[in-house]
């Protein structure tokens, strides 16, 4: 028998090592089996805890479903013969509302008092949001194929997060008040439960309020809404609105609590919207503004389960809609009537602001957030909002109003996806207003959204808006802006697309119909056709149509317009008519044009004076002398 150094037989050592290996393998197998069994027990316990959590059901909806682990790790340690284990799991969780979340689990059995489960649920996302991301990605791919580069640069969600940015100091001042809540319960305007909840929430720290909302958010919402519904005292109404604004400032997702079921109302009850709509009729601006912003966030956060409204089919149009639209109609959205009333109010504020410095900016911000939903666009169109936007854009076109211009242009851009709205823009002066913004815009975001709106309008070739853009001077703006360096990579592509598309519009500059349209609009500008000899030579006979209708309107503009530019261009056009029409000077004299123009020779504006003087010279000189007149 072979012996190892020291006299020990070699075969005996091999036998001993083999036995030790078998024992070790057997021990490891038992440990793995025990670990797997404990992991299964942990999984069962965690699943039961998640399913039975009332807090989680409020967040995700009933019927919690826990999926298989997407990530799993474990470790075990044996100390003095006692085996301890740590397990970490990541589990997908989903409720009946369609909201998905992620549960992170840490388990340990090292504690003497029993195993420890640390479960955190975070990163909630809705099925609709994920579907929206998928659709946006597919639309972006399709857009690149057809040449319409929709990048999704405008992040609508940011409006929800920034809607209350300017309300901080104002809200803080209101929250300094002390409200006698007891008196409202004594007067039976609120219940004892409402009183207890309000006392528990009021004057607490941010973390305490957040924790209370996590525990019983819908109950607190009911208490606050009860005050707004039943109490009329201005100071108290403002205080509750300030509390709600503070709540939504801290976490915009708290808006979902307004739509969760509670003891007093079913899920998605539209009555809450009605409470805030009534507050819009109050006289103090603080109440109007805060109710307006809260309403916007509530409408944005409501469950989007009504495919018809989301696709722009209103309940009043369902029976007359096309079969394709009717096929997606899945019942009336309970909130549609209230949303319609709200949008009507926003449009009325744009027309006649109740608070001049702030009403237009506030209403525009809310509309910019709402109009991404097709149903809201249809309501805005029905309310006549498209016709209001051009005037607001013109009056706000200054670098100092960049944010307001951006939001107004954003509203226009979103409305350009509706053909009927685009057609209305074509006759309301929207194109020229947008071109003027593009000419002066200093902020990239203002320029980008303005040019994006013009691109969309340009794609409606049947509307013939290319010529309007050319006449407004867009090709020159595009050429100049192409020389700039842009931080946004989309802008050079956008400019290149517009440059190519606008070339087709130049061929229609000599159209007399375009000139007729401009004159009848009541506003004239130095577009190329006014100074084009070819235009006047080709179209001079058309001025005789309908007993010189266009010439008579031109004279009326020279006499009565309040725009100096319109009067100057009108005088110039009158001189062109005299120069190119065989009997021009006599026709103008018969229509009292000579007297009208001579009055403008003393006009306070230098350009009007100049054009009036040149026109009078053409009236006074005979045809054979006009060629010696130096303009």
PALO-996538 format. One record per residue (C-alpha): x, y, z; residue in one letter. Coordinates in steps of 0.5 Angstrom, whole numbers, padded with zeros to 4 digits, always signed. Layout:
BEGIN
XYZa
...
This chain:
BEGIN
+0000+0000+0000x
+0003+0007-0002x
+0004+0011+0004x
+0004+0019+0004x
+0010+0022+0008x
+0009+0021+0015x
+0006+0014+0014x
-0001+0015+0013x
-0004+0010+0008x
-0006+0014+0001x
-0012+0010+0000x
-0015+0012+0007x
-0014+0020+0005x
-0018+0019-0001x
-0024+0015+0002x
-0024+0021+0007x
-0024+0026+0002x
-0029+0023-0002x
-0034+0022+0004x
-0033+0030+0006x
-0034+0032-0001x
-0041+0028-0001x
-0043+0031+0006x
-0041+0038+0003x
-0045+0037-0003x
-0051+0034+0001x
-0051+0040+0006x
-0051+0045+0000x
-0057+0042-0003x
-0061+0042+0003x
-0059+0049+0004x
-0061+0051-0003x
-0067+0047-0002x
-0069+0051+0004x
-0067+0057+0001x
-0072+0056-0005x
-0077+0054+0000x
-0076+0060+0004x
-0076+0064-0002x
-0083+0061-0004x
-0086+0063+0003x
-0083+0070+0002x
-0086+0071-0005x
-0093+0068-0002x
-0093+0073+0004x
-0091+0079+0000x
-0096+0077-0005x
-0102+0077+0000x
-0099+0083+0004x
-0099+0087-0003x
-0106+0084-0005x
-0109+0086+0002x
-0106+0093+0003x
-0112+0098+0003x
-0107+0104+0001x
-0104+0100-0005x
-0112+0099-0007x
-0113+0106-0007x
-0107+0108-0011x
-0108+0102-0016x
-0115+0100-0016x
-0118+0094-0013x
-0116+0087-0015x
-0109+0088-0015x
-0105+0083-0019x
-0097+0081-0017x
-0093+0079-0023x
-0087+0074-0023x
-0080+0077-0020x
-0077+0081-0025x
-0070+0081-0021x
-0068+0077-0015x
-0062+0076-0011x
-0061+0072-0004x
-0056+0071+0001x
-0055+0066+0007x
-0050+0066+0013x
-0049+0061+0018x
-0047+0063+0025x
-0046+0058+0031x
-0050+0053+0027x
-0056+0058+0026x
-0058+0060+0018x
-0060+0067+0017x
-0062+0069+0010x
-0063+0076+0006x
-0068+0076+0000x
-0069+0082-0005x
-0074+0082-0010x
-0077+0087-0015x
-0084+0085-0017x
-0089+0088-0022x
-0096+0090-0019x
-0102+0092-0023x
-0109+0094-0021x
-0116+0094-0024x
-0115+0102-0026x
-0110+0100-0031x
-0104+0103-0026x
-0098+0099-0026x
-0092+0100-0021x
-0086+0096-0018x
-0085+0093-0011x
-0078+0093-0008x
-0078+0088-0003x
-0072+0086+0002x
-0073+0080+0007x
-0069+0078+0013x
-0070+0073+0018x
-0064+0075+0022x
-0069+0079+0028x
-0070+0075+0034x
-0077+0078+0034x
-0079+0075+0027x
-0078+0076+0020x
-0077+0083+0017x
-0081+0085+0011x
-0079+0092+0008x
-0084+0093+0002x
-0083+0100-0002x
-0088+0101-0008x
-0086+0106-0013x
-0086+0109-0020x
-0093+0108-0022x
-0095+0109-0029x
-0102+0108-0033x
-0103+0103-0039x
-0106+0109-0043x
-0099+0113-0041x
-0095+0107-0044x
-0100+0106-0050x
-0099+0113-0051x
-0091+0113-0051x
-0092+0107-0056x
-0097+0111-0061x
-0092+0117-0060x
-0086+0113-0062x
-0090+0110-0068x
-0093+0116-0070x
-0086+0119-0070x
-0083+0114-0075x
-0089+0115-0080x
-0088+0122-0079x
-0081+0121-0082x
-0083+0117-0087x
-0088+0122-0090x
-0084+0128-0089x
-0088+0131-0083x
-0083+0131-0077x
-0087+0130-0071x
-0082+0130-0066x
-0086+0131-0060x
-0082+0137-0057x
-0087+0140-0053x
-0088+0136-0047x
-0095+0138-0045x
-0094+0134-0038x
-0090+0140-0036x
-0096+0145-0036x
-0099+0141-0030x
-0092+0141-0026x
-0091+0149-0028x
-0099+0151-0028x
-0098+0154-0020x
-0091+0157-0021x
-0093+0164-0020x
-0098+0163-0014x
-0093+0161-0009x
-0092+0168-0005x
-0100+0169-0006x
-0102+0163-0003x
-0097+0163+0003x
-0100+0170+0005x
-0107+0167+0005x
-0105+0161+0009x
-0103+0165+0014x
-0110+0166+0016x
-0114+0163+0022x
-0120+0160+0020x
-0126+0158+0025x
-0128+0151+0023x
-0132+0150+0029x
-0137+0155+0027x
-0138+0152+0020x
-0140+0145+0023x
-0144+0149+0028x
-0148+0152+0022x
-0148+0145+0019x
-0145+0147+0013x
-0140+0141+0014x
-0140+0135+0018x
-0136+0133+0024x
-0132+0128+0020x
-0130+0134+0015x
-0128+0138+0021x
-0124+0133+0024x
-0120+0131+0018x
-0119+0139+0016x
-0116+0140+0023x
-0112+0134+0022x
-0109+0137+0016x
-0109+0144+0017x
-0103+0148+0019x
-0098+0141+0018x
-0092+0140+0015x
-0091+0138+0008x
-0089+0131+0010x
-0095+0130+0015x
-0100+0133+0010x
-0097+0128+0004x
-0097+0122+0009x
-0104+0124+0011x
-0106+0124+0003x
-0103+0117+0003x
-0107+0114+0008x
-0114+0117+0006x
-0113+0122+0001x
-0120+0122-0002x
-0123+0123+0005x
-0119+0129+0005x
-0121+0132-0002x
-0129+0131+0000x
-0128+0135+0006x
-0125+0141+0002x
-0130+0140-0003x
-0135+0140+0002x
-0133+0147+0005x
-0133+0150-0003x
-0140+0147-0004x
-0143+0150+0002x
-0139+0156+0005x
-0139+0163+0001x
-0135+0167+0006x
-0129+0169+0001x
-0124+0169+0006x
-0125+0161+0007x
-0126+0160+0000x
-0120+0163-0002x
-0116+0159+0004x
-0119+0152+0002x
-0117+0154-0005x
-0110+0156-0003x
-0109+0149+0001x
-0111+0145-0005x
-0106+0149-0010x
-0101+0148-0004x
-0103+0140-0005x
-0102+0140-0012x
-0096+0144-0012x
-0092+0139-0008x
-0095+0133-0012x
-0099+0134-0018x
-0101+0127-0018x
-0105+0129-0012x
-0110+0131-0017x
-0112+0124-0018x
-0115+0123-0011x
-0121+0128-0014x
-0123+0122-0018x
-0122+0116-0013x
-0128+0113-0010x
-0130+0115-0003x
-0136+0114+0002x
-0139+0120-0001x
-0138+0119-0008x
-0137+0114-0014x
-0131+0114-0018x
-0130+0120-0023x
-0136+0123-0021x
-0137+0130-0025x
-0140+0134-0019x
-0133+0136-0017x
-0132+0139-0023x
-0138+0143-0022x
-0136+0146-0016x
-0130+0149-0019x
-0134+0152-0025x
-0139+0155-0020x
-0133+0159-0017x
-0131+0162-0024x
-0137+0166-0023x
-0134+0170-0017x
-0132+0177-0017x
-0125+0176-0014x
-0119+0174-0018x
-0116+0170-0013x
-0122+0165-0013x
-0123+0165-0021x
-0115+0164-0022x
-0114+0158-0017x
-0121+0155-0019x
-0119+0155-0026x
-0112+0152-0025x
-0115+0147-0021x
-0120+0145-0026x
-0115+0145-0031x
-0111+0139-0027x
-0117+0136-0025x
-0119+0135-0033x
-0112+0133-0035x
-0112+0128-0029x
-0119+0125-0030x
-0119+0117-0032x
-0119+0117-0040x
-0124+0112-0041x
-0128+0115-0047x
-0125+0114-0053x
-0131+0118-0057x
-0129+0125-0053x
-0121+0123-0054x
-0122+0122-0061x
-0126+0129-0062x
-0133+0126-0063x
-0137+0130-0058x
-0144+0128-0056x
-0148+0133-0059x
-0145+0130-0066x
-0145+0123-0065x
-0151+0121-0069x
-0149+0126-0075x
-0142+0123-0075x
-0139+0119-0080x
-0139+0112-0079x
-0132+0111-0077x
-0132+0116-0072x
-0139+0113-0069x
-0136+0107-0069x
-0131+0109-0063x
-0137+0113-0059x
-0137+0109-0053x
-0142+0113-0049x
-0142+0120-0047x
-0136+0123-0042x
-0140+0125-0036x
-0135+0131-0036x
-0136+0133-0043x
-0141+0138-0041x
-0137+0141-0035x
-0131+0141-0040x
-0135+0145-0045x
-0137+0150-0040x
-0130+0151-0038x
-0127+0152-0045x
-0133+0157-0046x
-0131+0161-0040x
-0124+0161-0042x
-0125+0164-0049x
-0130+0169-0046x
-0124+0171-0042x
-0119+0172-0048x
-0125+0176-0051x
-0126+0180-0045x
-0121+0179-0039x
-0124+0180-0032x
-0117+0182-0030x
-0113+0185-0035x
-0106+0184-0033x
-0107+0176-0031x
-0113+0174-0034x
-0111+0173-0042x
-0104+0169-0039x
-0108+0165-0034x
-0113+0163-0039x
-0108+0162-0045x
-0104+0157-0040x
-0110+0153-0038x
-0112+0152-0046x
-0105+0150-0048x
-0105+0144-0043x
-0112+0142-0045x
-0112+0143-0052x
-0108+0136-0053x
-0114+0133-0052x
-0118+0132-0059x
-0125+0133-0055x
-0122+0140-0052x
-0120+0142-0059x
-0127+0141-0062x
-0130+0145-0056x
-0125+0150-0057x
-0127+0151-0064x
-0134+0151-0063x
-0133+0156-0058x
-0130+0161-0063x
-0123+0161-0060x
-0120+0160-0066x
-0122+0167-0069x
-0120+0170-0062x
-0112+0168-0063x
-0110+0172-0068x
-0111+0179-0065x
-0108+0176-0058x
-0102+0174-0062x
-0101+0181-0066x
-0102+0185-0059x
-0097+0181-0055x
-0092+0180-0061x
-0086+0183-0057x
-0080+0179-0054x
-0082+0181-0047x
-0088+0177-0048x
-0084+0171-0050x
-0088+0166-0045x
-0095+0168-0047x
-0093+0168-0055x
-0091+0161-0054x
-0097+0159-0051x
-0101+0162-0056x
-0097+0159-0061x
-0098+0153-0058x
-0105+0153-0058x
-0105+0155-0065x
-0101+0149-0067x
-0105+0144-0063x
-0111+0147-0067x
-0108+0146-0074x
-0109+0138-0073x
-0116+0140-0074x
-0118+0141-0082x
-0124+0146-0080x
-0120+0150-0075x
-0114+0151-0080x
-0119+0153-0085x
-0122+0158-0080x
-0114+0160-0079x
-0114+0162-0087x
-0119+0167-0087x
-0118+0170-0080x
-0111+0173-0081x
-0107+0167-0077x
-0102+0166-0082x
-0100+0173-0082x
-0100+0174-0075x
-0095+0167-0074x
-0090+0170-0079x
-0090+0176-0075x
-0088+0172-0069x
-0083+0168-0073x
-0080+0175-0075x
-0079+0178-0068x
-0078+0171-0064x
-0072+0171-0060x
-0073+0165-0056x
-0072+0158-0060x
-0078+0155-0057x
-0083+0161-0059x
-0080+0160-0066x
-0080+0153-0066x
-0087+0152-0065x
-0089+0158-0069x
-0086+0155-0075x
-0089+0148-0073x
-0096+0151-0074x
-0094+0154-0081x
-0092+0148-0083x
-0098+0144-0081x
-0102+0149-0085x
-0098+0149-0091x
-0099+0142-0091x
-0107+0143-0092x
-0105+0145-0100x
-0113+0145-0102x
-0113+0151-0097x
-0108+0155-0101x
-0104+0158-0095x
-0097+0158-0099x
-0099+0164-0102x
-0101+0168-0096x
-0094+0166-0093x
-0090+0168-0098x
-0094+0175-0098x
-0093+0176-0091x
-0085+0175-0092x
-0084+0168-0090x
-0079+0166-0095x
-0074+0172-0093x
-0075+0170-0086x
-0073+0162-0087x
-0067+0164-0091x
-0065+0169-0086x
-0066+0164-0080x
-0062+0158-0084x
-0056+0162-0083x
-0057+0162-0075x
-0054+0157-0071x
-0059+0153-0067x
-0059+0149-0061x
-0065+0145-0063x
-0063+0140-0068x
-0071+0140-0071x
-0071+0147-0073x
-0066+0147-0079x
-0070+0141-0082x
-0076+0145-0081x
-0073+0151-0084x
-0071+0147-0090x
-0078+0143-0091x
-0081+0150-0091x
-0076+0153-0096x
-0078+0148-0101x
-0085+0148-0100x
-0086+0155-0100x
-0083+0156-0107x
-0089+0153-0110x
-0093+0159-0107x
-0089+0164-0110x
-0092+0163-0117x
-0099+0165-0115x
-0097+0172-0112x
-0100+0176-0118x
-0107+0173-0117x
-0112+0178-0117x
-0116+0174-0112x
-0110+0175-0107x
-0110+0182-0108x
-0118+0183-0107x
-0118+0178-0101x
-0113+0183-0097x
-0116+0189-0099x
-0123+0187-0097x
-0119+0184-0090x
-0118+0192-0088x
-0111+0191-0087x
-0105+0192-0092x
-0098+0191-0092x
-0092+0192-0097x
-0093+0185-0100x
-0089+0184-0106x
-0095+0184-0111x
-0096+0192-0109x
-0090+0193-0112x
-0090+0188-0118x
-0090+0192-0125x
-0093+0185-0128x
-0098+0185-0123x
-0101+0191-0124x
-0100+0191-0132x
-0104+0184-0132x
-0109+0185-0127x
-0111+0193-0128x
-0117+0191-0132x
-0120+0187-0126x
-0121+0193-0122x
-0127+0195-0127x
-0131+0189-0124x
-0137+0191-0120x
-0137+0198-0122x
-0130+0199-0119x
-0131+0195-0112x
-0124+0194-0110x
-0122+0201-0112x
-0128+0204-0108x
-0126+0200-0102x
-0119+0202-0103x
-0121+0209-0102x
-0125+0208-0096x
-0119+0205-0093x
-0115+0211-0095x
-0120+0215-0091x
-0122+0211-0085x
-0117+0206-0083x
-0113+0207-0077x
-0107+0203-0079x
-0102+0208-0082x
-0099+0203-0086x
-0105+0201-0089x
-0106+0208-0091x
-0099+0209-0094x
-0100+0202-0098x
-0107+0205-0100x
-0104+0211-0103x
-0099+0207-0106x
-0104+0203-0110x
-0108+0208-0112x
-0102+0211-0115x
-0101+0205-0119x
-0108+0205-0121x
-0107+0212-0124x
-0101+0210-0127x
-0103+0203-0131x
-0110+0205-0132x
-0111+0209-0139x
-0117+0213-0135x
-0114+0212-0128x
-0113+0220-0126x
-0120+0221-0128x
-0124+0215-0125x
-0120+0217-0118x
-0122+0224-0119x
-0129+0222-0120x
-0129+0218-0114x
-0127+0224-0110x
-0120+0220-0109x
-0116+0227-0110x
-0119+0230-0104x
-0118+0224-0100x
-0111+0224-0101x
-0109+0231-0101x
-0112+0231-0094x
-0106+0226-0092x
-0101+0230-0094x
-0101+0233-0087x
-0101+0227-0084x
-0097+0226-0078x
-0094+0219-0080x
-0088+0221-0085x
-0089+0215-0090x
-0096+0216-0091x
-0094+0224-0092x
-0089+0221-0097x
-0094+0216-0101x
-0100+0221-0101x
-0095+0227-0104x
-0093+0222-0110x
-0100+0220-0111x
-0102+0227-0112x
-0097+0228-0117x
-0099+0222-0121x
-0106+0225-0121x
-0104+0232-0123x
-0099+0230-0128x
-0102+0227-0135x
-0100+0220-0138x
-0094+0222-0142x
-0091+0226-0136x
-0091+0220-0131x
-0085+0217-0134x
-0081+0222-0132x
-0084+0222-0125x
-0078+0219-0120x
-0081+0215-0114x
